[in-house]
């Protein structure tokens, strides 16, 4: 990988072109399958997560999510910091889920073990990516491993993305669940 005044790039031009999305964001290379049953870890496979977020597929089964009058189903971990009790404008890198997967995921997905909330969203706007932010060639310092970079940020060319992020709006809280023993 190289860092130039215009941003980060993979050394091979073909690989660099293949790993960029339509917004020109460079995505992390990751080994492992992006299809089949997900292996629940702290972070999802970048390509699987990106596909689910971009096309609004259930992250567990990769099938289209069902939308009802209250919106699409999301299951999110409870937040440590204060949040609007209506869960409006929450920024999430966790993709939505279908009804069937909503019931099994909290037992399998580590980020949901400490308690979670089931929500319905009528709007889920793509706002940016989370990934490693590299300093500009003239700058000093180490790469920032967990930066949220919005699509309108001048830092966007300097990030290697691992997760797509959406801002969830017009929210209906369906249920809260306590920590799983």
Order of alpha helices (4+ residues) and beta strands (2+ residues): beta-beta-alpha-beta-alpha-beta-beta-alpha-beta-beta-beta
